[in-house]
Amino acid sequence: MRVAMLGPIAWRTPPRHYGPWERVTSLLTEGLVRRGVDVTLFATADSLTSATLESVAPHGYAEDAGMDGRVWEALHIAHAFERSGDFDIVHNQLDWLPLVFGAQCAAPMVTTIHGFSGDAILPAYELSSSAFVSISDADRSPSLEYLATVHHGIDMTEFEGSSASTGEDLVVFGRIHPDKGIADAIEIARRTGRRLVICGIIQDAAYFEAVIKPHIDGDRVVYRGSVGPSERLEVLTSAAVLLHPIHFDEPFGLSVVEAMACGTPVVAYRRGSMPEIIDDGVTGFLAEDIDDAVALVDAGAALDRTAVAVRARARFDVERMVDGYLQVYRLLLSGQEASHERGVVCGTQRGGFGPTCNRTAATQA
């Protein structure tokens, strides 16, 4: 099987710090290569991979103010589609833009939908012939049909031996944006009498300056910036609880899984994919609001960290994600073969599947 992995190019693959889409793309690419799949990764030229690397962009456009991201993404997609006839499958990890040019793709395409930025982009999906994979059942749009849900996986070897907590701090991990509920986390920490450690890139500067920065004193509220992999492990392992008081329906939440893999319980708002990811009362607790979260922090901190890590590693190991996508590829290719045998082109209906195409899900528990 020859797979073209069309990765995002905002950051390097894998990212040095922030870059969840790039991180998942890297984990899947390396996992497929371990399984003997012939993968060509289309990513930035400074990316690190054991697959064959194809590049147009020298580095991530989010790291260079002189690069126009949409221009470089268009060039990147054009290059991949020029080569698409060399592959059995093109796996799009790059959001909606490749779907617009899907007619130029000479191989069947599957798109992992990492999340919708709004209903305004749905026409690009609705008119596409790509197959779709959701990253949680909660993030499925009723306007689309899906081949599968495959939860993200992480490399658990990065978190081995990390389930013993050495601190009482709370930590919030993710981009600094109102969606992530950083202000709520500050209030939860204040009311529980615990120190809060904030980690993540500043995505909304006005929000940070007006709402978050006034509380940062280096003592009770600490901001550590965008931390890299080794520092991330130290922060998550030493925390008593990860707070995830999101103000939007988050499609997945890698930081939640990474915390649990460290044995760190999570207290999150019951929104989006959180009920799918957190085993309530085992790996953390689901809260309705600030008051509820405050009441659950101590119970979360008291959970068995070894049990938290064991459950997370059973559910979200990278190899389970690789299994899921290999099943997706087989379903897509078998659907294509069956359709061509019947003289039908698969992908003529909304959501990417004609009436003869296999829609069986490969959901990862």
N, C-alpha and C positions, 0 to 999 in steps of 0.2 A: 504494500500500500504506500502510495506517494502522497504526502500531505503538504500543502502550502499553508503555513501558519501566518496569517496576515495580522501582525501585531500592531498595537497602538504605538505612536512615536512621540507622545508628549514627554516621555522620559526614556531613559535607557531600559533595556530588558536584560536582566532583572533591574529594578530601580535601586539606586543607592540609598534612598530614603523613602519618600512618598511615591506612590504609583501602583495602586491596587490592581488595575487592569494589566499592567506590565508584569506584575508579580505573578498573577495567575497564568498569564501567557507563558512565562518562563517555566513555571512549575509543570504545566501540561506538556510543553515542548520537550523538556528534559525527561519527563516520565515516558512519553511516547518513544523517544530515542532509546531509552533503556529496554523497551519492549521490542526493539528491532524495527520500528517504523521508520521509513525514510522521510524525514521532515526537513523542509526548507523554511527557515524563519525569516520573514520579511519584517525587519525592525531597524532601529538606528544602527549606524556603522560602528558605534562603540559598544554594542551589546555583547554579552558574554553567553555563549551557547555551545553545546556539543553537536547541534544540528548544523546544516549548511546555512550560512548567513548571507542574505541578500539585502542590500541597503541602497537608499537614495539619500536620505537625511543623514548628515554627519553625526548628529547628536539630537537629543530631545529638544523640541521647540519651546517647551516650558522652561528650559534652562538658558534660553538665548532670546533676549528681547528683540533682536534684529531679525528673527525668523517669524514669518506669518504661518501660524499653524495650519490654517485651512489650505494654503497653497502647498505646503510640504506634504500634507496628508493626500491631496489630490495627486501629486507627483508619485508618492509612495504607492497609492492604489493603482495608478496607471502602470507602474513598473510590474507590480504583482500580477495584474491581469494580462499583461503582455506575455508573461511566462505561464499563465494558468493552464495552457494546453499540455504542459509537461507533468501535470499532477492528476491524481484520481479525485481529490477533494481539495477545495479551498475553504479553510476554516477562518471566518472573519471574526476578529476580536475587537474591531475598530468602530463599532457603533453604526450609524445609519448611512454614512457617505458611500461606502462600497455598494450598498444596495441600489443606489441611484444608477450606478454604472454596471449593474449586474449583467446586462446584455453583452458586455464585452468580456465576461468571464467564461472561459471555455470548459470549465469543469463544474460539477455540482458544488454548490456553496452552502455551508451551514454557518449560521451566525449565533454566537453567544450574546444574548442581550444582557449586558451588565447593569442595565437600569435605564429608565426613560427620563429625559430631562423635561418632558412635558408632552401633552397631547399633540402639540403642533408638529412633532416629528413623526407621528404615526403614519401619515400617508406614505412615507418612504418605506415603511415596513409592510403596509397593507398591499402595496402594488408590487412588492418584490417576489421573485421566484425562489429566494433562499429558504432553506429549512431553518427553523428557529429552536434554540435551546434556552430555557429560562434557568436562572441560578437559584431560584426559590419558587415554590408554588405561589407564594404571596405576591410575587412580582409579575405574574402573568396578566397580560392585557386581554380583556374579553373580545377585543377586535381581531386577535390573531389566533392562529393554530400553532401548536408546538409539537415538535418531535419528542422532546424529553425535558425533564428538569434534572440538572446535574448540579448538586451542591459543590461549592469550591472545596478543594483540599489543600492542605499545607504539608510541608516536609517535616514530619514529626521528629526526625533526627536532630533538627535544630533546637528542639525543646526537651531533649532527654535529660533526666535527672534534675528537673527544675520545678518540682512541686512543693518544695519546702519554703514557706514564707518566712521572711525575717523582719517584716515591718507591719505597721498598722495603717499605712497610708492608703488613701483612695487614689485611683488613677483614672484619667479620661484620655482616650487615645483616638486621634483622628483630626481631620481638617478643622480649623477654627472657623466656624460658620454657624449661623443660627440653627440650621438643620440638625446639628450635632448636639444641641442643648448644653453647651459649655456653661452658660450662666446657671442653668439648673444644677449642674454638677457642683458648682461653687457653693450654691445654697445648701445642697444636700450635705456637702462636707462640713460646712459651718454648723449646721444643726446637729450633726452627729459628733462634732468635736474632733474630727480627724483632719489631717493635712491632705491637701489635694495636689497631685502632680499632673500637670497638663502637658500633653505631647501632641504635636501635629503642626502642619504648615498653616500659615495664616492665609486663608482663602478669601475672607471678607475683612479687609483692613479696617473699614469703618466700624464694624461690629467689635473687632478686637480692641480698637482704641477707646470706644465709648463705653463698652459693656464689660469687657474682660480685663483689660490692662489695669484699671483702677483697683482691682482686687489682688493683683499680683504683688506680693510683698517679699517673696523669697523665703518666707517662713511658713505661714499657713497655706498659702497658695503659691505654687512654684511652676514656672513655665520653662520647659526644657527644649523647646523648639521641635524641629523635625528630626527625630532620632533614627539612626541607622540600625541594622539588624542586631549587632552585638549589644548596643545600648538598649534596644527595645526589649531584649531578653532580660536584661538586668532590671529594667523598670517593671515589667510585668511580673517577674518572679517575686520581687520584693513587695509587691502590693498586696494588701489584704483583700481588696475587691476592685474590679473594674466597673466603673459607672458608664452606662450607655443610655442616657436620658434623651433619646432622639426625638426630634420634632417633625420627622417625616417618616414615610413608610419605606424604611431602608431595604433595598433588594437583598442584601446578604450581611456584610459586616465581618471582614477578615479579622479585625482587631479582637472581636469577640471570641472567635475560634482560637486565635493565637493566645489569648489570655487563658482560656480554658485548657489549652494544651500545656500551659505552664502550671496548671493546677489552680489558677486564680479564678475564683467564682465571679460571676457577672450579675449585677443588678441593672436591668434594662427596662425601658418602657415597653409595654405590650403593643408594639407597632410593627408593621411590615413583616419581615421574616423572623423576627425575634422568637415567636412561639415555635417556629420550626427548628431553630438553632439551639436554643436553650432548653434543657430538660428541667422544667420548673421543680425546684426543691432538690435537684441532684447536682447540676452544674451551675446553678444560680437561681435567681428569682425574677419573675416578671412583675413589674410595678405599673400602676395606673397613672401616677402623678408624683410630684415631689413628696407629699406627705407619705405616700405609700412606700416610696424608695427609702426615705429616712427610716421608716419602721423596719425595713428589710435588710439594711446594711449589716447590722450585727449578726443576723441569722445567716446572711451570705458568708460573712467572714468565718463563721463557725462550721461551714460545710467541710467535709473530708476532702482535702486537696488532692490526695491520691486518687480518690474516686472520680473527682472532676476531670483529672488528666486522663484516666483510663477511658472514661466515656467519650471524651473529646477525640481521643486518638482512635477509638473504634469507629467513630462516625465520620471523621473528617481527614483521615489520612490521604495523602496525595494519590496513593495507588487506587483508592476507591474512585477518585475523580477520573483517573486515567481509564479505569474499567468502564466508567459511564460513557466517556467520549468514544472509546473504541466500539461500544455497542451502538452509539449514535452513528458512527461512520458506517458500520455494517448495515444498519437499517436504511440509511440514506442510499448506499450503493445498491442494496437489494431492491429498494423501491425504484431506483433508476432503471435497473436491469429489467424488472418486471414491466415497467411502463413502456420501455422501448420494445420489448417482445410483443406487447399489445398494440404497438403503433401509437402510443400516447406519450406526450412529453410531460414528465412529472414537474409540477411547479406552475401549473397554469391557473390555479385558484389562489385566493387570498390566503396568506400564511405559508405559501410555498408548496402546497400539496394538492395534487389532483385527486380524483376519487379513487384511483387505484393505488395510492401511496400508503405505506405502512405508517400509522401514527402511534404505534406502541411506545410508551414512555420507558425510559431507562432511569427512573428516579433513584437518586442515591439517598439512602436513609441517614 
